[in-house]
Amino acid sequence: MAGTFTFTFGPWNIHEGSDPFGPTVRDSVSFNKKLSAYKQLGFDGVQFHDDDAVPNMGDLTAGQIIKEAEAVKARLDEHGLVAEFVAPRLWEDPRTIDGGFTNNDPACRAYARERFKRCIDIAAALGTNLIVLWLAREGTYIREAKDSAWAVDQIVDTLNEMMAYNTDMKIAIEPKPNEPMDHTYIPTTGHAIALGLRTIDADRIGVNIESAHAILAGLDPSDEMGFALSFDKLWSVHLNDQNGLKFDEDKSFGSVDLRRAFNQVRILDKHNYGANGEMVGLDVKAMRTQKDDVATKHLSNSLVIFKKLLALSRSLDDDAIAGFVSERDYEELDLYIMNALLGG
């Protein structure tokens, strides 16, 4: 067990409190105020969407975008923070509601590729060489709307173009099976890694695994992480929790299934996650009705749970576990783990 853990979250994880089912319950928080909270909460890195760093990027030239991002880098330095990654927000523009790279309109596909290039520019200016790519709208609501083989080809072509645009950047694909699309083209870790093998430089394509997304696919997050680790492709994680096969809830890590959370921590630690600079992202959101003055507890609580599960995992008797496995006494192993989780 030799994992090295540095923790991050994104500005969107300090949520302003908008609610589609009722009134806004919390006031907006400025970006600078959010930055000042990171170290206080025990975090060292910031996850970004491109327009988190440069909110008005659609109104700026490429050079102006870089200049704005460089100013944000200076603010990160002042706070003692680093940028973990930048992700292109390709799901909110009217030109990408039917997909970006897989849009049926070539003009919309061209916009998505240019937006991706600006995202890469922002990442370089922020001092990170990691892009996280959530293929949010690369899919369909009905299968007859697109040719899925053609769509995968379009994604490969886009990845190739982006890797040629900046030869230092790595791209971590964040799989999710659904939402906002009914059918997403790259729904699992296996799909993402296979996709990378078709690109011009498979060594620069990896994955970012989110707990909730794996659960939504009916899979176990720790198994997805283990699969990626075996390929040396796990370059980031988004830890959270999920109450069944519903919408993406982003609940505090471990708050639904503590054993499931334990196994995610254990697989990361067992395989030395973080030894090459990988970070642990906590992609969690406050409960809808949480008040302003306590609206960061989901972050601090998730960090506490991770660290407690890490300490518990490292305290287990590996010889005893090996003995249960050797004897094929899985019931005794099951009780051993449950007693540990229960503090027995």
KAFENKA-V616070 format. One line per field, one symbol per residue. phi: phi as a letter, one per 40 degrees, with the letter a starting at -180 (. if undefined). psi: psi as a letter, one per 40 degrees, with the letter a starting at -180 (. if undefined). burial: 1 if it has 16 or more other C-alpha atoms within 10 Angstrom, else 0. A space follows every 50 residues. Layout:
phi = ???
psi = ???
burial = ???
//
This chain:
phi = .acbbbbbabdccbcchcacbaccbbccbcdcccdccdcccgbbbbcbcd cccbdbccbbcdccccccccccdccddccgbbccabbccbbbcdcbcbhb cbccccccccdcccccccccdcdcccgbbbbbbccdbcaacbcccacccc ccdcccdcdccccccbcccbbbcbcacagcccbccbcbdcccccddcccc accbbbbbbbdccccccgbcdcccccdccccfbcbabbcaaacgcbcccf cddgcbbccccdccccccccbgdgcbgcbbcbcbbccdbccdcbcbcccc cccdcdccccccdccccccccccccccfcccccdccccccccgc
psi = hfihhhiiiideegieeiheeaiheiiihidddddeedddefieihiiid eddgdfdeeiidddddddddddddddddefiihdihhhgeeeideedfic deiehddddddddddddddddddddefifhhhhhgdegaidhdedihddd dddddddddddddddheeiihhhgihdiheidhidgeiddddddddeeie gdeehaihhhddddddefihddddddddddefegeiihhaihgagaihdf iiheedgdddddddddddddffhedfeiihhggiiiidehidefeedddd dddddddddddddeeihdddddddddefgddddddddddddee.
burial = 00111111111111111000000001000000001101000011111111 11110010000000110111011011001011111111111000111111 11100001111110111111111111011111111111111000000100 11011101111110000011111111111110111111100110110011 01011111111111111001110111111000111111111110000111 11111000011111111110011100011111111111000100111111 01101100110110000000100100000000100110000000
//
